[in-house]
Amino acid sequence: MAENLLLHNEMDTLIRGALAFVMLGVGLSLTWKDILNIFLYPRAIISGLILQSLIIPIIAFGIISFFDVPKEWKIGFIILAACPGGTTTNFITYWFKGNLALSVALTNLNAVLSLFTIPFITNLAIQLFTHQHAIIRLPFGETVLQIFWVTILPAAVGMFLRYRFENLSKKLESILKYLTIILLGTVFALKFFRGGTSVVSVTDMYRLFPVTFLLNLAGFLLGYLSSRVLKLPFKDGLTLGVELGIHNTTLAFLVGSTLLKNDILIEPALVYSLFSFWTAVIFSYLMSGLHKRQNPGKSV
């Protein structure tokens, strides 16, 4: 049974510290007014929660039904789809000037909501693909505490520094914006090389890439296109695309390797972790460029 949301070794502390540092930099760009506006105009956040918790898993079941892959991969793929975005989505939204307050709110609310949705969706996948039943429980208290220490508290400290020391915060923000790229690169490397005892062969990577890439692409398109249907601002559409396109692979590692004790289940998440950050950067860059061309003279 897992005692912590992240796997148990010395790298956990390093990863949590790096992510907290990223959130400190994110907080320097936030104000309390930004957070308040998210809940005063809740269409974006409500749609984001529904899309991640309900629509993305349904799409994932549809995608995997077209591929002839081992049942363990199918279950692992569904687990990955059920895991919401993590701190990485906040950073990408911050870098490309999306709705940062929306990103932070969705990351944290979806993380809490996933404590209930992931066990249900995972068990549904196990029953569908193996005709068996499994009891999955995520550590509620540990997860809430980690959300507080790694995301909420650092972001709040950053917001406080911005409020009290605005000029200093702007200088720190410009420095941290580039430093966090190095930190996130380190985090992704650690997450891949410590994901479990399973080593994905090159052949398996080729087989898993089309499946995981389709999930990645579906999230980007669903988030952005849904914002067009709901007539949300461009920043909200960009943010929703990033939030739905990136999934928390560390959480997928926990469910597959630690709770279900099957390292084959985490192989889709391992392959996904290799490219999802970069495809999110490309998506954000292309969408931002398209918006600028369609709206010359206006900021993103």
N, C-alpha and C positions, 0 to 999 in steps of 0.2 A: 504494500500500500504506500502511496506517495505521502511523504511528510511535507513536501513543499511543491509549489507549482513548477519550479525548475528542478532539474536533476541534481543529485547530491554529490557534488565534489567542489573543489576549490574554485573552479571556473564559474560556479553560480554567482559568487560574490562579485567577480569581475564583470560578468554580464549585467547583473543588476546595477552595479555602480555605473557602468557605461550608459545604460538606458536612462538611469536617473539623471545623469549629466546631460544627456540629450534633452530630457524634459525640462531641465533648468533653462537651457537655451531657448526652448520653445516658449516657456513661461515669460521670458523677457519680451516677447512680442505680443503678449496677451494683456487685455484689460478686463476689469470686472464688467464693463459695459458690453464687451464682446460676448461674454458668457451669458449675461442677462438676455441679450437679444436672441440667443438660440432658443430660449424657453418662451420668450414673448411671441416669437414667430416659429412655431414648432413643426411646420410641415416637413422641413428637411430632416430633422432628427427623428421624427416618427417614421417617415418613409425609410430612412437608413436602418432603423431597428427592424422593421418588418422585412425589408429586402434581405438583410443578413440572416435573420433568424428563420425565415420561412422560404423565401423565393430562391436564394442561392442553394440551399440543400436540395430543393426540388430539381433545380437545373442540374446539380451534380449527379443525382440519381439518373436523370435523363442522359447525361453525357456518358457515364460509365456503362450504360446499357448497350452502347454501340461498340464497345471494345471487348475483345476476347482476351482477358487477362486473368491471372489467378484471383481467387476469391479474397485472399488476404490483401491484395492490392486494391480490390474494389472497396473493401471495408476501410482500409487506410485512406483511400481517396475521399470517402464520405466523411471520415473523421476530420480530414484537412479542411474540407468545405464547411464543416460546422464550426470551425475555429474562427473567430472574428479577427480583425486586424489588431496589430500591436502598436508599440511605440513608433515603429518605422513609418507608419502612415502619418503620424503627427509631424515627423521630420520632413517627409516629402511634401506634405501640404504646406508646411512652413516655408520650405525652400521655393516652391512655385507659387506662393502667395494665394493659396486657396483660403477657405474659411477655417482658420485654425481652431477657433473656439468650437465649431461643429465637429471637427476631427477629434479633438480631445474628449468632448462629451460622448461621441459615438464609441470611441475606443473604450472608455471606462464603463459606460452603460452596457455595451455589448459584452464586455468581459464578465460582468455580473450576471447578465441574462444567460450567457453561455453555460453557467453552472447548472442550469436546468435543461437547456436545449441540447447540449452535447451528449449527456447520458441518454436522453430519449432518442436522438437521431442515431447515435452509435449502436444502441440496442436494436433499433429498427433495421439498420444495415446488417447486423449480425444475423438477425432472424431471416432476413430476405435472402442473404447469400449463403448461409450455412444451416438454416432451419434450427438454430440453437438459440439459447437465451443467455445473456450475461448481465450481471449487476454492476453498473458503473456509477461510482460516486466521486465527484470532484470535491477536494477539500475546501469547503466554503470559507471558513475562518481564515485559513492560510492565504487563499486567493484574494479576499477582500483586503487583508493586511498588505499583501504585495502590491495590489493596485494603489493603495495609499502611499506606501513608501517609495515606489518606483515611479509613479506617474503624478498623482495628485499633489503630494507634498513638494516635490521639486518644482512642479509647474507653479504652485502657489508661491513658493519662495521667489521664483523668477518674476512673477507678477508684482510681488511686494517690492522687489528691488527696482522694478520699472517705475512703480508709483512713488517711491521715496527718493530714488537717485536716477532720474530719467537720463541725464547726459551720460553718466557712467554706464547705464544699462545699454544705451545705444552703441557705445564703444565695445562693450563686452559681447553684445549680440553679433557684431560684425566679425569678431574673432571666433566665437563659438560656432558660427554658421559653417565655417570650414573645418574646424576641429572635429565637429560631430560626424562629418563624413568619414574621417579616419576611424573614429570610434565605432560607427555602424558597420564599417567594413570588417573590423575586428570581431564584432559580435556575430556577424554572419559566418565568418570563418570558424569561430568557436562552435556555433550551433551546428554547422555541418559536420565537423570532424569529431564532435562529441555526441552526435545524435543517438548513438547506440552501437552495439557490436556489429550490426549488419553493415556490410560494405556493398554498395550498389555497383554492379558490374557495368561496363560500358554498354553492353548489349541491353541490359535492363534499363539503363538511362535512356537509350533510344526508344524503347518501348513505352516508358513512362512519360517522356517529354510531351508527346502530342496530347495525352490525357490531361496532364497538369496545366499545360499551356492553354488549353481550351477553357478550363476553369478560371484561370487568370484573366484571359481575354473577356470571358462572359461577365466577370465582375466589373471590369472597366466599362464595358458597353452598357450594362444594366444600370450602373450608377449614373453615368452621364446621360443616357437617353431618358431615364425616368425623371431626371431633373428638367429635361426639356418638356416632357409631358405635363409635369407639375408647375411649369413656368417659374422655376427657381432661378436665382442669379447664377452666372457662370461659375463663380467661386464655389457655390454649393455643389454644382454638378461635378466640377473637378474633384472636390473633396469626397463626394459620394463614390465616384469612380475609383479613387485610390483606396478608400475604406473597404469597398467590396472586392477590389482586385487583389488585395494583399491579405493573406491569412497567417495567423500566428503559428509558425511551425514548432516553436518550443512547446506550445500547448498540445499540438498533435503528437510530439515526441512523448509527452507525459502520458497521454491516453493510451497510445499504442504500445510503447515499450514498458512503461512503469505499471500502469493499471491493468492492461490486458496481457502484459508479459510476452509479447510477440514482436520481435524486431522487424519482421517482414512488413508489419503494418505501417511502419514509419518510413518505408522507402519512397512512397509518393511524396511525403513531406520533405525528405532529404533532397530529392531531385528538384522539387518546387523551390526550395530555399536557394538553389544555385542561380536562378534567373529572375525571380519575382520582383526583387528590388529594382533591377535594371529595367525590366519591362514597365514598371510603374514610373520610373524616371522618364522613359521614352514616351509613354502615354501622356504624362503631364506636360512634357516639353511640346509634343505635337498639338495637344489641345490648347495650350497657352498661345502657341504660334498661330493656330487657326483663329482663335478669338481676337488676337491683335490685328490680323489681316482683315477680319470682318468688321472690326471696330477700331479703325485707325485713330490715333490720338487719345484713346482711352487706356487707362491702366487696367491690368488684369484684375 
